[in-house]
Amino acid sequence: MAMRSRGDARLDALIAQAAEEIKRLNPSIGTPQEPVSDTLAGELERDRRELEQLWDELDRQRGGPLHGELAAEAVDADRGE
């Protein structure tokens, strides 16, 4: 990891200011996350399957995936799944 050879107070102040602004705009950043309920997890899984079917149907209507993979697979890959 690269390290600065000397401190830059102005840069440190800007970074701290930006971090505070981010926290102000999105208060959930840095807060502990609660696990989702089983009901919500089921709904999310059903929605995921429905979206996958929609993407796959779009691929079929176009005559197949553009780059050799289904759209749903590309989305999963982007998510790291």
Secondary structure, 3 states (H helix, E strand, C coil): CCCCCCCCHHHHHHHHHHHHHHHHHCCCCCCCCCCCCHHHHHHHHHHHHHHHHHHHHHHHHHCCCCCCCCHHHHHHHHHCC
